[in-house]
């Protein structure tokens, strides 16, 4: 198993506070001879008459000592690969990239970052690691 991101537990706690049940920690997906571990799998009952909504969450911490662009390249590559594998293995599960609110409010506001997020249709969960809450969902 690969190392967990620095804010793994904070994002997990934030999802639980937001009404999600953590179903996988990590979520394992196998496709095309490759085994993948996505940080979290979760589901939430939308309503009494509806099916469960299922998500997968890849957590990124973007710590100050690391290069934001290098972490972004890694995160984007993982997101694209994981989304493709999920479409084959669990097509009902929607993949999100979780990023800290400080990173979202700075690096993710740059024109380049916004272009890449839009072009690659990256769904985001913005989280506050100190308060362990989700501040925004970006579809």
GIRAWO-V268763 format. One record per backbone hydrogen bond with DSSP energy under -1.0 kcal/mol. CO is the residue of the C=O (numbers start at 0). NH is the residue of the N-H. If there is no record, write none. Layout:
CO_NH, CO_NH
//
This chain:
4_7, 6_10, 7_11, 8_12, 9_13, 10_14, 11_15, 12_16, 13_17, 14_19, 15_18, 20_42, 23_40, 26_37, 28_35, 30_33, 33_30, 35_28, 37_26, 39_56, 40_22, 40_23, 41_54, 42_20, 43_52, 46_49, 52_43, 53_93, 54_41, 55_95, 56_39, 57_97, 62_65, 66_70, 67_71, 68_72, 69_73, 70_74, 71_75, 72_76, 73_77, 74_78, 75_79, 76_80, 77_81, 78_82, 79_83, 80_84, 81_85, 82_86, 84_88, 85_89, 89_92, 93_55, 95_57, 96_124, 97_59, 98_126, 99_103, 100_104, 102_107, 105_108, 106_109, 109_113, 110_114, 111_115, 112_116, 113_117, 114_118, 115_119, 116_121, 117_120, 122_96, 123_137, 124_98, 125_134, 125_135, 126_100, 127_131, 127_132, 132_127, 135_125, 137_123
//
